[in-house]
């Protein structure tokens, strides 16, 4: 009894389902075919030649390898050239070049007020290279502001000076400030300060020296005078 019922249900299913499947196939056949969208070639901002691949941009942070002129020298650009002519320029700018001993220090009164207008310094010249003569007592007048800023002398001190020619007011000062003033030791040698060593590092006679015999220093002055 049970098997007969299942056979009857299967028969009814075939009767009803088969027409529905046939109608579904007919409907699918009546639909228009699905077509792919029309193809359009890609657009480029610039034409690309056949067979060539456009170069890729350089990675960030990368720079062309080259020689930096700053890396080739231990000084900034122009410093070497400046050192080569520094001593020559100092010789050229000086009206007086001599070595001597400080024998007198005084003040010149200002006609317009109580403050001194200038510091008066007298030297007994020992070696004369320009503008003076050996044994001469040379008196110079410096603006009093130099003394206040630390540009001072001591009695008995031995110095070698490059001085500007006196101005219309009769005032003078060392050429290039402290660069134009040298201390001499008890043996008559010129003591090169750290400023002098750095400034004249490229000079063929003075370069790299901290103590210079007077004869060598005078030779450097003569050489620079000939090159003027």
N, CA, C and O of each residue as an XYZ file, in Angstrom:
912
protein
N       0.821     -1.187      0.000
C       0.000      0.000      0.000
C       0.854      1.235      0.000
O       0.584      2.218     -0.691
N       1.894      1.154      0.798
C       2.766      2.340      0.866
C       3.513      2.547     -0.432
O       3.639      3.691     -0.868
N       4.023      1.494     -1.085
C       4.752      1.614     -2.344
C       3.873      2.152     -3.431
O       4.344      2.895     -4.293
N       2.599      1.799     -3.420
C       1.689      2.308     -4.442
C       1.494      3.794     -4.308
O       1.419      4.516     -5.303
N       1.409      4.261     -3.047
C       1.256      5.723     -2.838
C       2.450      6.489     -3.391
O       2.248      7.507     -4.052
N       3.679      6.052     -3.156
C       4.879      6.756     -3.655
C       4.916      6.775     -5.172
O       5.329      7.761     -5.782
N       4.472      5.659     -5.786
C       4.473      5.626     -7.252
C       3.470      6.613     -7.826
O       3.725      7.234     -8.859
N       2.319      6.762     -7.154
C       1.308      7.715     -7.622
C       1.821      9.154     -7.489
O       1.607      9.967     -8.388
N       2.514      9.484     -6.350
C       3.049     10.845     -6.166
C       4.097     11.163     -7.222
O       4.122     12.281     -7.736
N       4.966     10.208     -7.562
C       5.986     10.453     -8.573
C       5.372     10.702     -9.920
O       5.868     11.531    -10.684
N       4.281      9.991    -10.237
C       3.635     10.182    -11.527
C       3.031     11.559    -11.627
O       3.173     12.237    -12.645
N       2.329     11.992    -10.532
C       1.766     13.345    -10.553
C       2.853     14.418    -10.679
O       2.644     15.425    -11.356
N       4.017     14.215    -10.033
C       5.121     15.211    -10.127
C       5.595     15.341    -11.541
O       5.827     16.459    -12.002
N       5.753     14.236    -12.262
C       6.205     14.306    -13.646
C       5.200     15.025    -14.520
O       5.558     15.748    -15.449
N       3.888     14.804    -14.190
C       2.849     15.458    -15.002
C       2.927     16.964    -14.875
O       2.798     17.663    -15.881
N       3.141     17.511    -13.638
C       3.116     18.959    -13.419
C       4.466     19.625    -13.659
O       4.483     20.745    -14.169
N       5.597     19.010    -13.326
C       6.919     19.656    -13.404
C       7.425     19.729    -14.817
O       8.057     20.720    -15.182
N       7.172     18.709    -15.645
C       7.723     18.666    -17.011
C       7.254     19.846    -17.840
O       8.093     20.450    -18.510
N       5.985     20.225    -17.851
C       5.592     21.422    -18.633
C       6.262     22.687    -18.157
O       6.604     23.547    -18.968
N       6.464     22.824    -16.803
C       7.111     24.032    -16.281
C       8.534     24.130    -16.763
O       8.967     25.223    -17.126
N       9.298     23.036    -16.789
C      10.678     23.068    -17.265
C      10.738     23.430    -18.726
O      11.625     24.165    -19.160
N       9.772     22.902    -19.501
C       9.761     23.211    -20.933
C       9.480     24.679    -21.174
O      10.067     25.294    -22.065
N       8.543     25.264    -20.346
C       8.267     26.692    -20.502
C       9.485     27.523    -20.124
O       9.761     28.545    -20.753
N      10.243     27.074    -19.061
C      11.443     27.811    -18.663
C      12.495     27.807    -19.730
O      13.186     28.806    -19.931
N      12.634     26.660    -20.442
C      13.616     26.606    -21.519
C      13.210     27.497    -22.676
O      14.045     28.159    -23.292
N      11.908     27.505    -22.964
C      11.451     28.368    -24.051
C      11.682     29.827    -23.723
O      12.078     30.605    -24.591
N      11.431     30.217    -22.442
C      11.640     31.626    -22.061
C      13.088     32.024    -22.164
O      13.406     33.135    -22.588
N      13.991     31.102    -21.769
C      15.421     31.419    -21.866
C      15.856     31.557    -23.298
O      16.714     32.378    -23.623
N      15.241     30.721    -24.189
C      15.610     30.817    -25.608
C      15.119     32.110    -26.213
O      15.739     32.641    -27.134
N      13.970     32.643    -25.685
C      13.442     33.897    -26.230
C      14.212     35.117    -25.776
O      14.068     36.174    -26.391
N      15.063     35.026    -24.684
C      15.805     36.205    -24.187
C      16.896     36.583    -25.156
O      17.475     35.698    -25.786
N      17.211     37.889    -25.311
C      18.339     38.300    -26.170
C      19.658     37.878    -25.539
O      19.784     37.852    -24.315
N      20.623     37.555    -26.359
C      21.933     37.132    -25.789
C      22.613     38.270    -25.036
O      22.490     39.436    -25.411
N      23.346     37.913    -23.951
C      24.085     38.898    -23.146
C      25.412     39.189    -23.831
O      26.226     38.281    -24.003
N      25.645     40.434    -24.224
C      26.854     40.822    -24.939
C      27.789     41.593    -24.000
O      27.329     42.326    -23.124
N      29.110     41.424    -24.187
C      30.098     42.196    -23.409
C      30.086     43.642    -23.858
O      29.794     43.911    -25.024
N      30.395     44.595    -22.970
C      30.426     46.022    -23.362
C      31.467     46.242    -24.441
O      32.492     45.560    -24.483
N      31.193     47.208    -25.319
C      32.162     47.472    -26.404
C      33.551     47.792    -25.844
O      33.674     48.483    -24.833
N      34.600     47.283    -26.510
C      35.992     47.476    -26.052
C      36.513     48.841    -26.502
O      36.357     49.222    -27.662
N      37.127     49.563    -25.582
C      37.767     50.846    -25.938
C      39.201     50.797    -25.451
O      39.447     50.422    -24.304
N      40.149     51.165    -26.291
C      41.564     51.091    -25.877
C      41.857     52.051    -24.742
O      41.216     53.099    -24.653
N      42.816     51.728    -23.861
C      43.162     52.626    -22.741
C      43.745     53.928    -23.261
O      44.406     53.968    -24.299
N      43.483     54.993    -22.512
C      43.984     56.308    -22.880
C      45.242     56.624    -22.082
O      45.322     56.313    -20.894
N      46.237     57.251    -22.744
C      47.476     57.672    -22.093
C      47.641     59.168    -22.309
O      47.234     59.721    -23.331
N      48.249     59.803    -21.315
C      48.482     61.246    -21.443
C      49.526     61.540    -22.505
O      49.494     62.602    -23.127
N      50.466     60.597    -22.725
C      51.482     60.754    -23.749
C      51.540     59.483    -24.566
O      51.395     58.397    -24.005
N      51.745     59.571    -25.866
C      51.842     58.351    -26.678
C      53.073     57.554    -26.309
O      54.119     58.121    -25.990
N      52.948     56.240    -26.352
C      54.054     55.351    -26.032
C      54.453     54.628    -27.301
O      53.625     53.992    -27.953
N      55.717     54.728    -27.644
C      56.189     54.082    -28.857
C      56.103     52.573    -28.699
O      56.360     52.052    -27.614
N      55.743     51.857    -29.771
C      55.642     50.391    -29.657
C      56.971     49.772    -29.237
O      58.037     50.155    -29.718
N      56.879     48.833    -28.351
C      58.077     48.113    -27.921
C      58.898     48.825    -26.875
O      59.937     48.303    -26.470
N      58.477     50.013    -26.409
C      59.229     50.750    -25.393
C      58.417     50.866    -24.129
O      57.208     51.095    -24.173
N      59.083     50.708    -22.997
C      58.432     50.808    -21.699
C      58.784     52.149    -21.099
O      59.967     52.471    -20.985
N      57.804     52.940    -20.713
C      58.136     54.256    -20.140
C      58.949     54.103    -18.884
O      58.664     53.224    -18.070
N      59.975     54.952    -18.700
C      60.826     54.832    -17.496
C      60.040     55.123    -16.243
O      59.173     55.998    -16.222
N      60.351     54.382    -15.199
C      59.689     54.607    -13.921
C      60.385     55.744    -13.198
O      61.593     55.924    -13.354
N      59.643     56.524    -12.401
C      60.279     57.624    -11.668
C      61.296     57.120    -10.671
O      61.214     55.985    -10.201
N      62.279     57.989    -10.343
C      63.312     57.609     -9.380
C      62.702     57.415     -8.011
O      61.774     58.135     -7.644
N      63.202     56.458     -7.246
C      62.676     56.267     -5.880
C      62.886     57.509     -5.048
O      63.889     58.199     -5.225
N      61.968     57.816     -4.143
C      62.149     58.997     -3.298
C      63.408     58.888     -2.460
O      63.791     57.812     -2.002
N      64.044     60.051     -2.274
C      65.237     60.085     -1.440
C      66.512     59.730     -2.164
O      67.579     59.761     -1.552
N      66.452     59.391     -3.457
C      67.643     59.044     -4.203
C      68.068     60.236     -5.028
O      67.216     60.907     -5.611
N      69.351     60.523     -5.098
C      69.870     61.639     -5.866
C      70.983     61.134     -6.768
O      71.655     60.157     -6.437
N      71.183     61.785     -7.898
C      72.299     61.366     -8.748
C      73.616     61.444     -7.996
O      73.836     62.364     -7.208
N      74.472     60.499     -8.234
C      75.771     60.469     -7.565
C      76.690     61.446     -8.267
O      76.884     61.343     -9.479
N      77.259     62.389     -7.543
C      78.162     63.378     -8.120
C      79.173     63.814     -7.107
O      79.158     63.343     -5.969
N      80.052     64.705     -7.495
C      81.083     65.213     -6.597
C      80.667     66.573     -6.096
O      80.512     67.514     -6.874
N      80.490     66.673     -4.810
C      80.139     67.935     -4.195
C      81.409     68.724     -3.961
O      82.307     68.239     -3.273
N      81.519     69.958     -4.524
C      82.769     70.703     -4.333
C      83.062     71.019     -2.879
O      84.220     71.200     -2.505
N      82.009     71.089     -2.040
C      82.251     71.368     -0.619
C      82.981     70.212      0.037
O      83.792     70.421      0.939
N      82.693     68.961     -0.417
C      83.313     67.796      0.208
C      84.785     67.640     -0.179
O      85.516     66.890      0.468
N      85.216     68.328     -1.206
C      86.596     68.156     -1.641
C      87.562     68.979     -0.802
O      88.770     68.750     -0.861
N      87.057     69.938     -0.017
C      87.930     70.800      0.763
C      87.476     70.822      2.214
O      86.285     70.675      2.489
N      88.403     71.003      3.143
C      87.995     71.079      4.546
C      87.447     72.436      4.930
O      87.080     72.637      6.088
N      87.379     73.388      3.986
C      86.882     74.730      4.265
C      85.738     75.020      3.310
O      85.611     74.350      2.286
N      84.893     76.014      3.626
C      83.819     76.395      2.707
C      84.384     76.885      1.382
O      85.553     77.266      1.312
N      83.543     76.880      0.296
C      84.039     77.356     -0.992
C      84.583     78.769     -0.881
O      83.946     79.631     -0.275
N      85.748     79.018     -1.455
C      86.370     80.328     -1.415
C      87.329     80.519     -0.265
O      88.129     81.454     -0.276
N      87.263     79.626      0.753
C      88.135     79.815      1.914
C      89.595     79.596      1.543
O      90.469     80.307      2.040
N      89.880     78.606      0.660
C      91.254     78.332      0.273
C      91.832     79.527     -0.469
O      92.959     79.950     -0.211
N      91.036     80.072     -1.403
C      91.524     81.238     -2.144
C      91.784     82.406     -1.206
O      92.753     83.145     -1.379
N      90.903     82.574     -0.195
C      91.099     83.663      0.756
C      92.386     83.476      1.539
O      93.123     84.438      1.754
N      92.667     82.255      1.968
C      93.882     82.004      2.735
C      95.125     82.264      1.897
O      96.141     82.727      2.417
N      95.050     81.970      0.606
C      96.215     82.162     -0.248
C      96.596     83.627     -0.369
O      97.772     83.939     -0.555
N      95.637     84.531     -0.270
C      95.930     85.946     -0.469
C      95.790     86.753      0.818
O      95.989     87.968      0.800
N      95.449     86.103      1.945
C      95.190     86.847      3.175
C      96.401     87.642      3.620
O      96.276     88.825      3.939
N      97.575     87.017      3.649
C      98.769     87.718      4.111
C      99.161     88.819      3.123
O      99.556     89.914      3.523
N      99.046     88.515      1.841
C      99.365     89.516      0.829
C      98.453     90.728      0.957
O      98.919     91.861      0.840
N      97.171     90.515      1.193
C      96.240     91.629      1.361
C      96.578     92.453      2.597
O      96.443     93.676      2.587
N      97.014     91.791      3.655
C      97.367     92.511      4.863
C      98.595     93.389      4.633
O      98.643     94.534      5.083
N      99.583     92.844      3.929
C     100.781     93.626      3.607
C     100.395     94.818      2.739
O     100.890     95.927      2.938
N      99.508     94.583      1.775
C      99.111     95.642      0.848
C      98.364     96.769      1.556
O      98.486     97.929      1.163
N      97.594     96.446      2.591
C      96.756     97.439      3.267
C      97.502     98.232      4.329
O      97.003     99.259      4.787
N      98.677     97.782      4.728
C      99.380     98.405      5.858
C     100.178     99.624      5.418
O     100.847     99.619      4.385
N     100.084    100.677      6.243
C     100.942    101.845      6.049
C     102.207    101.743      6.872
O     103.231    102.325      6.515
N     102.144    100.999      7.984
C     103.296    100.761      8.852
C     103.413     99.262      9.127
O     102.426     98.608      9.462
N     104.611     98.729      8.984
C     104.897     97.350      9.391
C     106.212     97.388     10.155
O     107.253     97.745      9.603
N     106.154     97.020     11.419
C     107.365     97.081     12.237
C     107.190     96.207     13.471
O     106.081     95.789     13.802
N     108.290     95.943     14.134
C     108.254     95.318     15.454
C     108.935     96.263     16.432
O     109.869     96.978     16.069
N     108.465     96.262     17.665
C     109.050     97.176     18.640
C     108.524     96.920     20.036
O     107.724     96.013     20.268
N     108.994     97.742     20.958
C     108.638     97.609     22.371
C     107.791     98.799     22.788
O     108.081     99.935     22.412
N     106.726     98.539     23.577
C     105.856     99.604     24.058
C     106.575    100.374     25.171
O     106.977     99.786     26.175
N     106.734    101.675     24.993
C     107.452    102.498     25.981
C     106.556    103.526     26.675
O     106.931    104.060     27.719
N     105.383    103.808     26.112
C     104.517    104.831     26.705
C     103.075    104.576     26.304
O     102.786    104.251     25.152
N     102.174    104.726     27.266
C     100.735    104.616     27.007
C     100.061    105.806     27.669
O     100.281    106.060     28.853
N      99.243    106.538     26.920
C      98.548    107.700     27.465
C      97.196    107.876     26.793
O      96.752    107.040     26.007
N      96.556    108.988     27.126
C      95.254    109.318     26.553
C      95.296    110.729     25.997
O      95.910    111.623     26.578
N      94.634    110.916     24.863
C      94.505    112.252     24.280
C      93.112    112.765     24.598
O      92.116    112.093     24.327
N      93.046    113.967     25.179
C      91.761    114.522     25.572
C      90.948    114.917     24.349
O      91.486    115.364     23.336
N      89.615    114.736     24.472
C      88.714    115.127     23.396
C      88.345    116.590     23.544
O      88.008    117.024     24.646
N      88.398    117.367     22.467
C      88.033    118.783     22.582
C      86.550    118.994     22.846
O      86.153    120.088     23.248
N      85.712    117.969     22.628
C      84.265    118.137     22.771
C      83.714    117.558     24.073
O      82.503    117.613     24.286
N      84.550    117.007     24.950
C      84.013    116.428     26.168
C      85.109    115.887     27.062
O      86.286    115.933     26.704
N      84.727    115.368     28.239
C      85.731    114.882     29.192
C      86.319    113.528     28.810
O      87.418    113.195     29.253
N      85.613    112.739     27.997
C      86.117    111.414     27.647
C      87.282    111.521     26.671
O      87.280    112.386     25.796
N      88.277    110.648     26.815
C      89.418    110.695     25.903
C      89.006    110.323     24.485
O      88.200    109.414     24.286
N      89.553    111.021     23.507
C      89.228    110.758     22.111
C      90.061    109.629     21.557
O      89.627    108.931     20.640
N      91.269    109.432     22.103
C      92.161    108.421     21.549
C      93.124    107.939     22.617
O      93.400    108.624     23.602
N      93.628    106.722     22.384
C      94.697    106.169     23.201
C      96.013    106.442     22.486
O      96.134    106.187     21.287
N      96.988    106.952     23.206
C      98.286    107.284     22.623
C      99.285    106.215     23.063
O      99.451    105.964     24.257
N      99.942    105.593     22.101
C     100.916    104.546     22.393
C     102.208    104.868     21.649
O     102.194    105.177     20.458
N     103.326    104.790     22.373
C     104.633    105.022     21.765
C     105.431    103.724     21.758
O     105.472    103.004     22.756
N     106.058    103.434     20.637
C     106.876    102.229     20.459
C     108.316    102.644     20.138
O     108.554    103.623     19.431
N     109.242    101.895     20.660
C     110.618    102.002     20.203
C     110.809    100.935     19.133
O     110.790     99.740     19.428
N     110.993    101.367     17.900
C     111.042    100.456     16.763
C     112.345     99.663     16.790
O     113.432    100.232     16.891
N     112.217     98.342     16.698
C     113.392     97.463     16.650
C     113.678     97.018     15.211
O     114.807     97.128     14.733
N     112.657     96.520     14.536
C     112.803     96.098     13.139
C     111.780     96.873     12.315
O     110.588     96.855     12.620
N     112.246     97.545     11.282
C     111.367     98.356     10.440
C     111.227     97.702      9.070
O     112.223     97.380      8.422
N     109.993     97.509      8.638
C     109.732     96.945      7.313
C     108.996     97.913      6.401
O     109.137     97.835      5.181
N     108.218     98.815      6.964
C     107.521     99.806      6.145
C     107.104    100.986      7.015
O     106.553    100.809      8.101
N     107.371    102.182      6.523
C     106.876    103.414      7.146
C     107.631    103.867      8.376
O     107.295    104.910      8.937
N     108.631    103.136      8.819
C     109.386    103.504     10.017
C     110.859    103.225      9.775
O     111.247    102.759      8.704
N     111.675    103.514     10.783
C     113.113    103.223     10.714
C     113.564    102.650     12.054
O     112.993    103.005     13.086
N     114.567    101.776     12.073
C     115.041    101.167     13.338
C     115.485    102.232     14.336
O     116.135    103.209     13.965
N     115.126    102.035     15.612
C     115.499    102.967     16.669
C     114.548    104.140     16.807
O     114.673    104.906     17.762
N     113.628    104.309     15.918
C     112.690    105.433     15.970
C     111.692    105.254     17.101
O     111.282    104.131     17.396
N     111.295    106.353     17.740
C     110.196    106.347     18.698
C     108.924    106.743     17.952
O     108.713    107.913     17.635
N     108.100    105.771     17.685
C     106.895    105.999     16.893
C     105.686    106.083     17.814
O     105.412    105.167     18.590
N     104.963    107.206     17.714
C     103.758    107.397     18.522
C     102.524    107.302     17.618
O     102.440    107.961     16.581
N     101.587    106.479     18.034
C     100.346    106.333     17.267
C      99.158    106.741     18.138
O      99.239    106.736     19.366
N      98.057    107.093     17.478
C      96.809    107.429     18.159
C      95.738    106.444     17.695
O      95.452    106.347     16.502
N      95.156    105.721     18.632
C      94.074    104.790     18.332
C      92.776    105.293     18.944
O      92.781    105.923     20.001
N      91.675    105.016     18.280
C      90.360    105.365     18.808
C      90.181    104.704     20.167
O      90.495    103.526     20.337
N      89.684    105.451     21.119
C      89.595    104.957     22.500
C      88.668    103.753     22.626
O      88.797    102.972     23.569
N      87.734    103.593     21.688
C      86.842    102.450     21.734
C      87.579    101.129     21.588
O      87.133    100.109     22.113
N      88.710    101.137     20.876
C      89.497     99.917     20.748
C      90.039     99.479     22.103
O      90.022     98.292     22.429
N      90.515    100.430     22.885
C      91.025    100.110     24.219
C      89.908     99.542     25.094
O      90.119     98.587     25.842
N      88.715    100.142     24.991
C      87.583     99.682     25.803
C      87.147     98.282     25.406
O      86.670     97.518     26.246
N      87.307     97.935     24.121
C      86.876     96.614     23.648
C      87.929     95.540     23.853
O      87.699     94.384     23.496
N      89.088     95.891     24.423
C      90.116     94.901     24.710
C      91.371     95.019     23.886
O      92.315     94.254     24.085
N      91.405     95.972     22.951
C      92.605     96.188     22.128
C      93.582     97.031     22.949
O      93.622     98.253     22.814
N      94.368     96.368     23.799
C      95.219     97.084     24.754
C      96.683     96.680     24.609
O      97.013     95.640     24.038
N      97.543     97.537     25.145
C      98.992     97.277     25.160
C      99.483     97.360     26.604
O      98.835     97.955     27.466
N     100.637     96.751     26.845
C     101.260     96.805     28.158
C     102.664     97.392     28.014
O     103.352     97.142     27.025
N     103.068     98.150     28.980
C     104.423     98.711     28.963
C     105.452     97.586     28.929
O     105.348     96.611     29.674
N     106.442     97.733     28.060
C     107.487     96.725     27.923
C     107.125     95.589     26.978
O     107.983     94.768     26.654
N     105.877     95.520     26.529
C     105.442     94.446     25.629
C     106.103     94.598     24.262
O     106.248     95.707     23.748
N     106.500     93.471     23.686
C     107.093     93.474     22.338
C     106.052     92.943     21.352
O     105.500     91.858     21.533
N     105.802     93.718     20.323
C     104.777     93.367     19.347
C     105.302     93.600     17.938
O     106.249     94.356     17.719
N     104.667     92.936     17.001
C     104.886     93.216     15.581
C     103.530     93.633     15.028
O     102.544     92.911     15.176
N     103.483     94.810     14.385
C     102.206     95.394     13.991
C     102.138     95.684     12.497
O     103.117     96.085     11.868
N     100.938     95.465     11.955
C     100.550     95.964     10.644
C      99.512     97.049     10.924
O      98.405     96.734     11.361
N      99.840     98.307     10.684
C      98.936     99.408     10.999
C      98.482    100.104      9.722
O      99.246    100.255      8.769
N      97.210    100.526      9.728
C      96.723    101.363      8.636
C      97.415    102.730      8.672
O      97.857    103.186      9.727
N      97.500    103.363      7.524
C      97.981    104.742      7.503
C      97.010    105.611      8.293
O      95.809    105.340      8.283
N      97.496    106.655      8.983
C      96.600    107.489      9.800
C      95.477    108.097      8.966
O      95.677    108.473      7.811
N      94.296    108.186      9.569
C      93.144    108.800      8.922
C      93.256    110.319      8.963
O      94.262    110.850      9.434
N      92.244    111.021      8.480
C      92.249    112.484      8.511
C      92.269    113.008      9.940
O      92.736    114.119     10.192
N      91.763    112.209     10.874
C      91.791    112.604     12.285
C      93.075    112.167     12.970
O      93.255    112.404     14.164
N      93.973    111.528     12.218
C      95.238    111.081     12.792
C      95.156    109.759     13.520
O      96.083    109.403     14.249
N      94.063    109.013     13.342
C      93.878    107.752     14.052
C      94.298    106.575     13.176
O      94.198    106.624     11.950
N      94.763    105.531     13.823
C      95.132    104.306     13.131
C      94.708    103.109     13.964
O      94.235    103.266     15.090
N      94.874    101.917     13.414
C      94.536    100.679     14.117
C      95.177     99.527     13.360
O      95.569     99.700     12.206
N      95.296     98.345     13.982
C      95.866     97.190     13.284
C      95.018     96.779     12.085
O      93.789     96.820     12.135
N      95.682     96.387     11.022
C      94.990     95.918      9.821
C      94.218     94.636     10.158
O      94.762     93.707     10.755
N      92.939     94.607      9.762
C      92.080     93.431      9.998
C      91.962     93.091     11.476
O      91.843     91.921     11.838
N      91.993     94.103     12.327
C      91.798     93.871     13.754
C      92.923     93.066     14.381
O      94.101     93.372     14.195
N      92.542     92.024     15.132
C      93.540     91.216     15.838
C      94.460     90.469     14.889
O      95.538     90.037     15.297
N      94.060     90.305     13.627
C      94.913     89.601     12.670
C      96.186     90.370     12.382
O      97.211     89.764     12.070
N      96.144     91.688     12.478
C      97.307     92.513     12.175
C      98.210     92.800     13.360
O      99.082     93.666     13.291
N      98.001     92.070     14.448
C      98.829     92.277     15.646
C      99.426     90.945     16.096
O      98.706     89.959     16.255
N     100.738     90.920     16.300
C     101.451     89.707     16.698
C     102.266     89.990     17.959
O     102.810     91.081     18.130
N     102.341     89.000     18.829
C     103.191     89.077     20.023
C     104.542     88.465     19.686
O     104.616     87.500     18.926
N     105.617     89.025     20.252
C     106.956     88.469     20.066
C     107.455     87.934     21.403
O     107.253     88.556     22.446
N     108.110     86.771     21.362
C     108.619     86.197     22.600
C     109.994     86.773     22.930
O     110.500     87.640     22.218
N     110.590     86.286     24.011
C     111.866     86.840     24.485
C     113.013     86.598     23.506
O     114.032     87.286     23.574
N     112.864     85.633     22.595
C     113.901     85.337     21.615
C     113.661     86.038     20.278
O     114.358     85.775     19.297
N     112.681     86.920     20.246
C     112.423     87.677     19.029
C     111.626     86.919     17.981
O     111.570     87.343     16.826
N     111.010     85.808     18.361
C     110.190     85.062     17.407
C     108.754     85.561     17.458
O     108.272     86.016     18.495
N     108.083     85.467     16.319
C     106.689     85.900     16.228
C     105.797     84.751     16.667
O     105.888     83.644     16.136
N     104.935     85.022     17.638
C     104.014     84.021     18.161
C     102.726     84.079     17.339
O     102.079     85.123     17.257
N     102.365     82.954     16.735
C     101.166     82.873     15.910
C     100.005     82.383     16.770
O     100.040     81.271     17.298
N      98.991     83.210     16.906
C      97.803     82.806     17.660
C      96.986     81.808     16.840
O      97.293     81.539     15.679
N      95.941     81.264     17.466
C      95.063     80.337     16.740
C      94.424     81.015     15.536
O      94.229     80.389     14.494
N      94.099     82.298     15.684
C      93.548     83.057     14.553
C      94.547     83.154     13.420
O      94.181     82.963     12.261
N      95.805     83.449     13.726
C      96.838     83.547     12.694
C      97.065     82.202     12.003
O      97.186     82.138     10.780
N      97.122     81.133     12.795
C      97.369     79.812     12.211
C      96.255     79.453     11.226
O      96.520     78.924     10.146
N      95.011     79.744     11.605
C      93.889     79.422     10.723
C      93.862     80.313      9.488
O      93.584     79.842      8.385
N      94.152     81.602      9.670
C      94.068     82.548      8.559
C      95.165     82.338      7.536
O      94.926     82.464      6.335
N      96.377     82.016      8.000
C      97.517     81.900      7.091
C      97.915     80.440      6.851
O      99.073     80.147      6.553
N      96.942     79.525      6.984
C      97.252     78.095      6.848
C      97.814     77.750      5.478
O      98.612     76.820      5.363
N      97.414     78.482      4.428
C      97.867     78.160      3.071
C      99.109     78.942      2.658
O      99.611     78.756      1.549
N      99.613     79.812      3.529
C     100.799     80.592      3.152
C     102.021     79.680      3.090
O     102.234     78.886      4.006
N     102.833     79.773      2.031
C     103.965     78.846      1.886
C     105.047     78.997      2.946
O     105.817     78.063      3.170
N     105.124     80.150      3.603
C     106.163     80.368      4.625
C     105.585     80.262      6.033
O     106.199     79.657      6.911
N     104.411     80.846      6.252
C     103.849     80.910      7.603
C     102.916     79.742      7.915
O     102.625     79.482      9.082
N     102.453     79.049      6.908
C     101.437     78.027      7.098
C     101.845     76.916      8.057
O     102.920     76.333      7.922
N     100.978     76.628      9.028
C     101.187     75.526      9.963
C     102.162     75.802     11.086
O     102.483     74.890     11.848
N     102.650     77.041     11.219
C     103.644     77.347     12.254
C     102.999     78.125     13.394
O     102.117     78.957     13.181
N     103.455     77.837     14.600
C     103.010     78.601     15.770
C     104.079     79.566     16.261
O     103.767     80.528     16.962
N     105.339     79.319     15.901
C     106.441     80.226     16.190
C     107.221     80.447     14.902
O     107.628     79.487     14.249
N     107.428     81.695     14.537
C     108.099     82.011     13.276
C     109.305     82.903     13.575
O     109.132     83.977     14.151
N     110.525     82.492     13.201
C     111.686     83.384     13.353
C     111.462     84.689     12.580
O     110.820     84.709     11.530
N     112.004     85.760     13.126
C     111.784     87.058     12.480
C     112.260     87.040     11.031
O     111.603     87.630     10.174
N     113.368     86.389     10.730
C     113.898     86.365      9.366
C     112.897     85.734      8.402
O     112.728     86.210      7.279
N     112.230     84.659      8.840
C     111.238     84.017      7.978
C     110.018     84.915      7.787
O     109.456     84.989      6.694
N     109.617     85.593      8.855
C     108.457     86.470      8.756
C     108.761     87.632      7.810
O     107.927     88.005      6.985
N     109.962     88.201      7.936
C     110.348     89.301      7.045
C     110.387     88.841      5.592
O     110.050     89.600      4.683
N     110.802     87.587      5.378
C     110.809     87.034      4.023
C     109.389     86.940      3.468
O     109.159     87.235      2.295
N     108.435     86.530      4.310
C     107.045     86.460      3.872
C     106.520     87.838      3.507
O     105.765     87.978      2.545
N     106.914     88.866      4.270
C     106.496     90.235      3.954
C     107.094     90.685      2.629
O     106.395     91.273      1.804
N     108.374     90.418      2.417
C     109.018     90.814      1.162
C     108.387     90.099     -0.019
O     108.150     90.709     -1.062
N     108.113     88.820      0.135
C     107.486     88.066     -0.965
C     106.140     88.657     -1.314
O     105.830     88.838     -2.492
N     105.324     88.967     -0.298
C     104.020     89.545     -0.566
C     104.122     90.945     -1.141
O     103.275     91.344     -1.940
N     105.146     91.703     -0.749
C     105.329     93.043     -1.306
C     105.658     92.976     -2.789
O     105.197     93.810     -3.569
N     106.463     91.977     -3.187
C     106.795     91.822     -4.602
C     105.581     91.425     -5.428
O     105.517     91.724     -6.620
N     104.604     90.745     -4.796
C     103.440     90.263     -5.526
C     102.344     91.314     -5.598
O     101.305     91.072     -6.212
N     102.550     92.472     -4.987
C     101.521     93.515     -5.029
C     101.342     94.025     -6.469
O     100.518     94.907     -6.713
